[in-house]
Amino acid sequence: MYVTVNDQGALEVYTEEKDICYICSNMDVCPLMASLQCEVAVLRYDGLNIEDCGMFEEFSINDLVADLAG
């Protein structure tokens, strides 16, 4: 996951294939994405644990990781 600044000065958040968030269908309503775009949160760590994310409760984390690997 990475964030860039566009020509208008707004932040744009991108996910990469290795990110669990990459295959999430709730990206438009994700509180993490919204907080990153509004500069409320800044990620300063190599990893982010999203096992407790409400958006993922209906899915198995292991299934999501397997989908990414496959």
FENDA-V586305 format. One record per residue. D_FIRST is the distance of its C-alpha to the first C-alpha in whole Angstrom. Layout:
BEGIN
D_FIRST ; D_FIRST
END
This chain:
BEGIN
0 ; 4 ; 7 ; 10 ; 14 ; 16 ; 20 ; 21 ; 19 ; 17 ; 13 ; 11 ; 7 ; 6 ; 4 ; 6 ; 9 ; 9 ; 7 ; 10 ; 8 ; 9 ; 12 ; 13 ; 16 ; 15 ; 13 ; 15 ; 17 ; 14 ; 15 ; 11 ; 10 ; 14 ; 14 ; 11 ; 12 ; 16 ; 15 ; 16 ; 13 ; 12 ; 10 ; 12 ; 11 ; 10 ; 10 ; 10 ; 13 ; 13 ; 16 ; 18 ; 16 ; 19 ; 17 ; 17 ; 21 ; 22 ; 20 ; 21 ; 18 ; 19 ; 20 ; 16 ; 15 ; 18 ; 17 ; 14 ; 17 ; 19
END
